[in-house]
Structures are given as C-alpha cells and as structure tokens.
Amino acid sequence: SIESSSLMEETSGRPSMVRKLGRKSLNFLTSFLPILQWLPRYSIKDNLMNDMVGGFTVGIMHVPQGIAYASLAGVRPVVGLYTSLLAPLFYMFFGTSRHISIGVFAVVSLMCGACNVRVTDEFFASASFNYTDGELIEAKLDYAMNVLSGLGFLVGLIQISMGLLHLDFLISFLSDQVVTGFMVGASVHVFVAQLDKLLGVVLPRRGGIGKLFVILRDVIQSVISLNINVYTTAASIIAIFFLFSNKTFLDPLVKRVTPLPVPYDLFLLIIGTILSTIFDFNGIYKMKIIGKIPSGLPSITPPNLSVVPHVIGDAVAVSIVILVVSISMAKLFAKKHKYEVNVRQEFFALGIVESLGSFFPVWPSSTALARTLVYEAAGTKTQLATVFSSSLLLAVLFFVGPYLELLPVCFLSCVIVVALKGMFMKLGDIPSLWRVSRIDGVIFVLTLVATISLDVIQGLACGAAVSVIHVLLASKRGGFTEVEHHQKR
C-alpha cells in the first residue's frame, strides 16, 4: 500500500544519505590532513630514493643551522635542534607543498629573539631576584621558553584565524619589494647581532628603535679599546674565509659533478669541536663555547599564556613574515613542478605547526630558501623526506649532541654570517629595479632603510603601509593593483 511504499522509499534513502555524509567527512579529513591523499598513493619505486637523499641532505643542514640560530632566538643551542626536528614533522601531515623545508629561519629567529629579550628583561626588572650573574643568565634562558611558547601559540592562533576568516588575500598587499627590502634590512640586524660573538666581546643587551646603531657604537668602542678576544677574532676570520671561499669558488666545481651541496657548515663545526677539545680553547684562550647539550627528546609542557598580552604586536609581525615567506616559496616551487598548493590550507598548516610547537621547547619556524633548494636539487618528491631528516636529527640529539659541547660559539656566528651572502647580494638588484619601476624601487629602499634605522617590526610596518598606500592609489586611478598582480602570478 501507500504506507509500505513510503516506508521503502525512506529506508532506501538512508544509505544514500549515509554515503553522502561519509563522503563529506572523508573529503574534509583528507583536505585537513593532506598526507591522507598522497601517502596511500606513494610510489616507493619512483619516490623513495629521492626523498631519502633529499631528507638526509637537508637533515645535515638542519644541525648547524639549528644550533647557530638558537643564539638569534636567545635560547639554548639544543632548542634549535628541537625546532628543526618537530616543525617539519608537524608540517608533513598538514602541508600541501612537496618541497618547502620548514624549520629555523634567520629573520624569524631574530624577530623572536628581539621579543624574547624585551619581555624577559621587563620581567626580571619588575621583580627582585637574588641571583649571581651566572644564575641570572640561566634563569633568563629558562624564562625565555615561557616567552617563546606563548609567542608561538599566539602566532599559530593568528594564522589559523586568518585561514578561517578567508583573510589570505591580505598577504597580497605585501609586494615583492616590501618583502625583499624587509628581508635584506633584517639580515643587516642579524649580521650586527653576531659581531660580539665574532670578536669575543661581551656587550650590554640593547633593544628598541635604533638599537642597531647603538650596538655598532658598542662594538667600535670595544675594538678601539682592544677589549676583544684576539683568539676568537682570529678563529672567526679563518672560519669565515673557509666557508666563503669554499661556497663561492669550490661549490660551482662540485655542482658540475653533483647537484647536492657539500656540508661545509657541518665540516666547520666538526673541525672546530675537535680543535677546541685538543687545544682547550675555552680554558686556555678564554673562547666561549656553547656548553651543555642534553641528550634525548624534550618533554611536553603547555604554553605559558600569561605572556600573551605582552607579545601581541610581535606575534602579528612574525605571523605575517612566516606566511609571506612560506607561501610565496610554496607557490614558486609548485608552479615550477606543475602541481597545486592550497593557500588556505597552508594558513592552517603553518598555524598548526606553530600551535603544536608551543607545547615543546621550540620557537616559531618558517621556510628557508637554502634548504628548499636542496630538496629540489636532490629530486625530492614528497614531504616524506622529512622522516629521513628528522631521523638524522634524532640521532644527533641522542648520540652526537654532547660531543658538540666544546664547540666555540664564534664558529656558529660564522655560519650565520656567511649564510647572509645571498640576501645581501639582492642589494645589487636596486639599479635594475629602479629602471623597471621607480615606484617599486622606492618601496624597496624605503622598507630597507626603515628596517635598518628603526627596528625589524617597525620596518615591516612601514613597508606594509607604503605598499597599501600604493595599492589604494593605483586602484583609485583604475590601474593594475598589486593585489591583482599577485593573484595572477
């Protein structure tokens, strides 16, 4: 009858509804966790060897960079290894780029370090502690992780919120000229921050607008008064010459044989550690060493949210830099290798990386061009390469770390300084940029000068303001806006 037929239609429709719901749930899960899309289709024959070579090669790069950039962030060296280990693993599950290498990045490390120094100094200045000088240094290093965990959590929250609110178009307002000018200016800050370690001199901590010039004044005064460690200075000069000459003159010859880079940075750390152990650089020549590197994995600790009100401005700036750098590189390599990246998912992926990282002793991570280029040169096919790079870092953390405790700090600064060469070479682009577009040239120079003369965050804000004004004026005239330019790329 009519009742039985309607009952049959209702029951027959239920499996269809269940299937639709199941498909939607599966689509949501695979879009949220892209690894579920590519891992089941992973070809061991076609991809494994390339991923293995790329992973181990980038893992070798992670070791000196992680240890060296920890000084920029103002934390213990082992924290850099933790960051290099965990951030890529988190990204492997949520990211859509096959090539970008997440981990420590000089500019982001510097920004985190500036935030760390400011908040830590404010905290210890507002309370009375009976510490000796040595105890105060250790206490500040401990508190630094509270600052960076709160910063990382807020950075992740901002990036996820931008993804949820479909605000990915906002990063288009930061033109290539703003980003490049900012990165070069920030690299100058990175360079100046290494001078005290290269010379073996103890300088007061400086902060605020114009701090770069104050630090330079302190350095010049120390040099004039010969208040430097001549052994540290000599070792720095030799190490920089070793790295610069090999990377400039020997690398082009090596690339004719293999696209994989020679790990000169790692060689320097090994040689430096051996020489320091044999000749007792710290005891006899008073050269500062990196000190204790604990073995094993870090423990999980909830982020310290009490610092969040003090780091809001820093978190916004760090979030933007990470997004702009990482997504621009992801799009660049995706276009080159003919695959798609989901920009909105990248907001979620990077935000999740930072949020999860805040439960561990790490600082906010970003993409590094040098490591990404190595991934590409090795023929890396997927983010499974992360498994191999992280395996190497695990071995370092469990077995090798303690052997690096006698490594002179100046060698780490040499690694950082020589790595800035490519960024400083972008200054040579100014004349050609000026010939193509004077407006773009002005934006580049204004952002560069503001970043150097003010500070990193203020420089980014100035560059962003100039870029937005340019876009608004161009759109008012009915011209080709910067947003449209980025959307068409």
C-alpha positions in Angstrom: 0.0 0.0 0.0 0.9 3.7 0.2 2.4 3.4 3.7 4.6 0.4 2.8 5.9 2.2 -0.4 6.7 5.4 1.5 8.5 3.3 4.2 10.6 1.6 1.4 11.5 5.0 -0.1 12.5 6.3 3.4 14.7 3.2 4.2 16.2 3.2 0.7 17.2 6.8 1.0 19.0 6.3 4.3 22.0 4.5 2.8 22.3 7.3 0.3 22.4 9.9 3.0 24.9 7.9 5.0 27.1 7.6 1.9 26.9 11.4 1.2 27.7 12.1 4.9 30.6 9.7 4.8 32.0 11.2 1.6 31.8 14.7 3.0 33.5 13.6 6.2 36.2 11.8 4.2 36.7 14.9 2.0 37.0 17.1 5.0 39.5 14.8 6.7 41.7 14.4 3.6 41.7 18.2 2.9 42.6 18.9 6.6 45.2 16.1 6.5 46.6 16.2 3.0 49.0 13.3 3.9 46.0 11.0 3.7 45.7 11.9 0.0 49.3 11.4 -1.1 50.7 8.8 1.3 48.3 5.9 0.1 49.4 6.6 -3.5 53.1 6.9 -2.6 55.4 5.1 -5.1 58.3 3.5 -3.4 60.0 2.8 -6.7 59.7 6.3 -8.1 60.0 8.5 -5.0 61.7 6.7 -2.1 65.4 7.2 -3.1 64.9 10.8 -4.0 63.1 11.5 -0.7 65.8 9.7 1.2 68.7 11.6 -0.4 66.9 14.9 0.0 65.9 14.2 3.6 69.3 13.2 4.8 71.0 16.1 3.0 68.6 18.7 4.5 69.0 16.9 7.9 72.7 17.6 7.7 71.9 21.3 7.1 69.5 21.4 10.0 72.2 20.6 12.5 74.5 23.6 12.2 71.5 26.0 11.4 69.5 24.8 14.4 72.4 25.2 16.8 73.5 28.5 15.3 70.1 30.2 15.0 69.3 29.5 18.7 71.6 32.4 19.6 69.4 34.7 17.4 66.3 33.5 19.3 68.1 33.9 22.7 67.8 30.3 23.8 70.0 27.3 24.5 71.5 25.6 21.4 69.5 22.3 21.8 66.3 24.3 21.3 67.3 24.9 17.7 67.7 21.1 17.2 64.2 20.6 18.7 62.7 23.2 16.4 64.4 21.6 13.4 63.1 18.2 14.4 59.5 18.9 15.3 58.3 21.7 12.9 58.9 19.7 9.7 57.2 16.6 11.2 54.1 18.6 12.0 54.0 20.2 8.6 54.3 16.8 6.8 50.8 15.9 8.0 49.1 19.2 7.2 51.0 21.0 4.4 50.3 20.9 0.7 53.8 21.8 -0.6 56.0 18.9 -1.6 59.2 20.9 -1.5 59.4 23.6 1.2 61.6 22.9 4.2 60.1 24.1 7.5 62.5 24.8 10.3 64.7 27.6 11.7 64.9 30.7 9.7 67.3 33.6 10.4 64.9 36.5 10.2 62.1 34.9 12.1 64.6 33.7 14.7 65.9 37.3 15.1 62.3 38.6 15.5 61.6 36.0 18.1 64.8 36.9 19.9 64.0 40.6 20.0 60.6 39.8 21.5 62.3 37.4 24.0 64.9 39.9 25.1 62.3 42.6 25.6 59.8 40.6 27.6 62.4 38.7 29.6 64.2 41.9 30.6 60.9 43.5 31.6 60.0 40.5 33.8 63.3 40.4 35.6 63.4 44.2 36.0 59.9 44.2 37.6 60.8 41.7 40.3 63.6 41.4 42.8 65.8 38.3 42.5 68.9 37.4 44.4 70.8 35.8 41.6 74.5 35.7 40.8 75.5 36.7 37.3 75.7 33.0 36.3 72.3 32.2 37.9 70.7 35.2 36.2 71.8 34.0 32.8 70.4 30.6 33.4 67.1 32.0 34.8 66.7 34.2 31.8 67.3 31.2 29.5 64.6 29.3 31.4 62.1 32.1 31.2 62.9 32.6 27.5 61.0 29.4 26.8 57.9 30.8 28.5 58.0 33.8 26.3 58.6 31.8 23.1 55.9 29.3 23.9 53.3 32.0 24.4 54.5 33.7 21.3 54.3 30.5 19.2 50.8 29.7 20.5 49.6 33.2 19.6 51.3 33.1 16.2 49.6 29.8 15.4 46.2 31.1 16.6 46.5 34.2 14.4 47.4 32.1 11.3 44.6 29.6 11.9 42.1 32.5 12.4 43.2 34.2 9.2 42.6 30.9 7.4 39.1 30.5 9.0 38.2 34.1 8.1 39.5 33.8 4.5 42.0 36.6 5.1 44.6 35.0 2.9 44.2 37.9 0.4 45.8 40.3 2.9 49.3 39.0 2.4 48.9 40.1 -1.3 49.3 43.7 -0.1 52.9 42.9 0.8 54.6 43.3 -2.5 57.8 41.5 -3.5 59.6 44.8 -3.0 58.4 45.1 0.6 59.3 41.5 1.4 62.7 41.7 -0.2 63.6 45.1 1.4 62.5 43.9 4.8 64.4 40.7 4.5 67.6 42.5 3.5 67.2 45.0 6.3 66.5 42.3 8.8 69.6 40.5 7.6 71.7 43.5 8.5 70.3 43.2 12.0 71.2 39.5 12.0 74.8 40.4 10.9 75.3 43.1 13.6 73.9 40.8 16.2 76.8 38.4 15.5 79.6 40.9 15.9 80.1 40.5 19.6 80.4 36.7 19.2 82.8 37.0 16.3 85.1 39.3 18.3 84.7 37.6 21.6 83.5 40.7 23.4 80.7 41.0 26.0 78.3 43.8 25.1 75.2 45.1 27.0 71.8 43.9 25.7 70.2 46.6 23.6 66.6 47.0 22.4 64.2 49.5 21.0 64.2 51.7 17.9 67.7 52.5 16.6 69.3 49.7 18.6 71.4 48.6 15.6 73.4 51.9 15.7 73.9 51.6 19.5 75.2 48.1 19.1 77.6 49.3 16.4 78.8 52.0 18.6 79.5 49.5 21.4 81.4 47.2 19.0 83.5 50.1 17.7 84.3 51.2 21.2 85.4 47.7 22.1 87.6 47.4 19.1 89.2 50.8 19.7 89.9 50.0 23.3 91.2 46.5 22.3 88.6 45.0 24.5 88.3 41.9 22.3 89.5 38.3 22.4 92.2 38.1 19.7 92.0 34.3 19.5 88.2 34.4 19.0 88.6 37.1 16.3 91.4 35.2 14.5 89.3 32.0 14.6 86.3 33.9 13.2 88.3 35.3 10.3 89.7 31.9 9.4 86.3 30.2 9.6 84.6 32.9 7.5 87.4 32.6 4.9 86.9 28.8 4.9 83.2 29.0 4.4 83.1 31.9 2.0 85.9 30.6 -0.3 84.6 27.1 -0.5 81.0 28.2 -1.1 82.0 30.8 -3.6 84.7 29.1 -5.6 84.6 25.3 -4.9 80.8 24.9 -5.0 80.5 25.7 -8.7 83.0 23.0 -9.5 81.2 20.5 -7.2 77.9 21.2 -8.8 79.3 20.0 -12.2 79.5 16.6 -10.6 76.5 16.5 -8.2 73.6 18.9 -7.5 73.9 18.1 -3.8 75.7 20.7 -1.7 78.9 19.9 0.3 78.0 20.4 4.0 80.8 23.0 4.7 78.9 24.3 7.8 78.9 20.9 9.4 82.5 20.3 8.5 83.4 23.6 10.3 81.5 22.5 13.4 83.2 19.2 13.5 86.7 20.7 12.9 86.1 23.4 15.4 84.9 20.9 18.1 88.0 18.7 17.5 90.4 21.6 17.7 88.7 23.0 20.8 88.9 19.7 22.5 92.6 19.2 21.7 93.8 22.7 22.4 91.3 23.6 25.2 90.1 26.8 23.5 87.8 27.7 26.5 90.3 27.0 29.3 93.5 28.4 27.8 92.3 31.0 25.3 89.0 32.0 27.0 87.0 31.4 23.9 83.3 31.0 24.7 81.8 27.5 24.0 78.2 26.5 23.5 78.1 24.4 26.7 75.8 21.6 27.7 73.6 19.9 25.1 71.2 17.5 26.8 70.6 14.2 25.0 67.1 12.8 24.3 63.7 14.4 23.5 62.1 17.4 25.1 59.1 17.0 27.4 55.6 18.3 26.6 54.7 21.5 28.5 51.6 23.7 27.9 52.4 27.1 26.6 52.7 30.0 29.1 49.7 32.1 28.2 50.5 34.8 30.8 52.9 36.4 28.3 50.4 36.6 25.5 49.3 40.3 26.3 53.0 41.3 26.1 53.7 39.7 22.7 50.7 40.6 20.5 52.5 43.0 18.2 55.4 40.6 17.8 53.0 37.7 17.1 51.2 39.6 14.3 54.5 40.6 12.7 56.0 37.1 13.0 52.8 35.5 11.7 52.9 37.7 8.6 56.5 37.1 7.8 56.1 33.3 8.2 53.1 33.3 5.9 54.5 35.5 3.2 57.9 33.7 3.0 56.5 30.2 3.2 53.5 30.6 0.9 55.5 32.5 -1.7 58.1 29.8 -1.8 55.4 27.0 -1.9 53.7 28.7 -4.8 57.0 29.2 -6.6 58.1 25.6 -6.5 54.6 24.3 -7.1 54.4 26.3 -10.3 57.9 25.1 -11.4 57.0 21.5 -10.8 53.4 21.7 -12.1 51.3 20.9 -9.0 48.9 22.9 -6.9 49.2 24.2 -3.3 46.1 25.1 -1.3 46.9 28.5 0.1 44.1 28.5 2.6 45.3 25.0 3.9 48.8 26.5 4.2 47.4 29.0 6.6 46.0 26.1 8.7 49.1 24.0 8.3 51.6 26.7 9.4 49.3 27.8 12.2 49.0 24.2 13.5 52.8 23.8 13.2 53.3 26.9 15.5 50.4 25.9 17.9 51.6 22.4 18.4 55.2 23.6 18.7 54.2 25.8 21.6 53.8 22.7 23.7 57.5 22.0 23.2 60.7 24.0 23.8 60.9 25.4 20.3 60.4 28.9 18.7 58.2 29.8 15.7 59.5 28.2 12.5 59.4 29.1 8.8 60.6 28.1 5.4 64.2 28.5 4.4 65.1 29.0 0.7 68.5 27.3 1.0 67.1 24.1 2.4 64.2 24.1 0.0 66.6 24.5 -2.9 68.5 21.4 -1.6 65.2 19.5 -1.5 64.6 20.4 -5.2 68.2 19.7 -6.2 68.0 16.2 -4.7 64.9 15.5 -6.7 62.7 15.3 -3.6 59.2 14.2 -4.5 57.2 14.4 -1.2 57.3 15.6 2.3 58.2 12.0 3.3 61.8 13.3 3.1 61.1 14.8 6.5 61.1 11.3 8.0 64.8 10.9 7.0 65.9 14.4 8.0 64.2 14.0 11.4 65.8 10.6 11.8 69.2 12.2 11.4 68.3 14.9 13.9 67.1 12.2 16.4 70.5 10.5 16.1 72.2 13.8 16.8 70.0 14.5 19.8 70.5 11.1 21.3 74.2 10.3 20.5 76.1 13.3 19.0 74.9 16.4 20.8 77.1 16.0 23.9 80.2 15.8 21.7 79.5 19.4 20.4 79.6 21.0 23.9 83.1 22.3 23.4 82.3 24.0 20.1 83.3 27.7 20.1 80.3 30.0 19.7 82.2 32.1 17.2 82.0 29.3 14.6 78.2 29.3 14.9 78.2 33.0 14.2 80.4 32.4 11.2 77.8 30.0 9.8 75.1 32.7 10.2 77.1 35.5 8.7 78.2 33.6 5.6 74.6 32.4 5.1 73.5 36.0 4.7 75.6 36.4 1.5 72.7 35.6 -0.8 70.4 38.1 0.9 73.0 40.9 0.8 73.5 40.3 -2.9 70.0 41.4 -3.5 71.2 45.0 -2.9 72.6 44.7 -6.4 69.1 44.4 -7.8 68.3 48.0 -6.8 69.5 49.7 -10.1 67.7 47.3 -12.4 64.6 47.5 -10.2 64.8 51.3 -10.4 65.0 51.2 -14.2 62.0 48.9 -14.5 59.8 50.7 -12.0 60.8 53.7 -9.9 57.8 53.2 -7.6 59.0 49.6 -6.9 62.5 50.9 -6.3 61.3 53.5 -3.8 59.2 50.9 -1.9 62.2 48.6 -1.7 64.6 51.3 -0.5 62.1 52.8 2.0 61.4 49.4 3.5 65.1 48.6 3.7 66.0 51.9 5.3 63.1 51.8 7.8 64.0 48.2 8.8 67.7 49.1 9.4 67.2 52.5 11.0 64.2 51.8 13.2 63.8 48.1 14.0 62.6 44.9 12.4 58.9 45.1 13.2 58.7 48.9 12.6 60.4 48.4 9.3 57.9 45.8 8.2 55.0 48.0 9.3 56.4 51.0 7.3 56.9 48.8 4.2 53.4 47.4 4.5 51.9 50.9 4.9 53.7 52.2 1.8 52.6 49.1 -0.2 49.0 49.5 0.9 49.0 53.2 0.0 50.5 52.4 -3.4 47.7 49.8 -4.0 44.9 52.1 -2.9 46.2 55.0 -5.1 46.6 52.6 -8.1 43.1 51.2 -7.7 41.7 54.7 -7.3 43.3 55.6 -10.7 41.8 52.4 -12.1 45.3 50.9 -12.6 46.6 47.4 -12.2 46.7 46.8 -8.4 49.3 45.0 -6.5 46.6 42.5 -5.3 45.7 41.6 -8.9 49.3 41.3 -9.7 49.8 38.7 -7.0 46.6 36.9 -7.8 47.7 36.5 -11.4 51.1 35.1 -10.6 
